[in-house]
Amino acid sequence: MKERKILSLRALRKERGWTQQKVAEKAGVNLSNYNSIENGRGKGFKVAMKHSIADVFGVNMLDLFPEEREKLKEIFGKNHHQLQMFIKKD
């Protein structure tokens, strides 16, 4: 199976020269929530918020937030790959 690249939220933001405030505004999320997510304390946030942030950067949410991919694996086991049909493609 193809190895997936794990993306860094901070690196993507800095690559574009954006502030956390700018990303939060573009994604339509609260700045303190965005800060928590970027600093690795965002494991409990809703998937919809994570999708919004990934959309700002034009990347797949599961590549930006690998913990969500792990949740899918836990829930669906070996059949998690079948869920790709329900996940937004970039």
Long-range contacts (C-beta under 8 A, 24 or more apart in sequence): 4-62, 4-63, 4-66, 4-69, 5-63, 6-63, 6-66, 7-57, 7-59, 7-63, 7-64, 9-37, 9-38, 9-53, 9-57, 9-64, 10-38, 12-57, 12-59, 12-64, 13-38, 13-57, 16-57, 23-53, 23-56, 26-56, 27-52, 27-53, 27-55, 27-56, 28-52, 29-53, 43-67, 51-88, 58-90, 59-90, 60-87, 60-88, 60-89, 60-90, 61-87, 61-88, 62-87
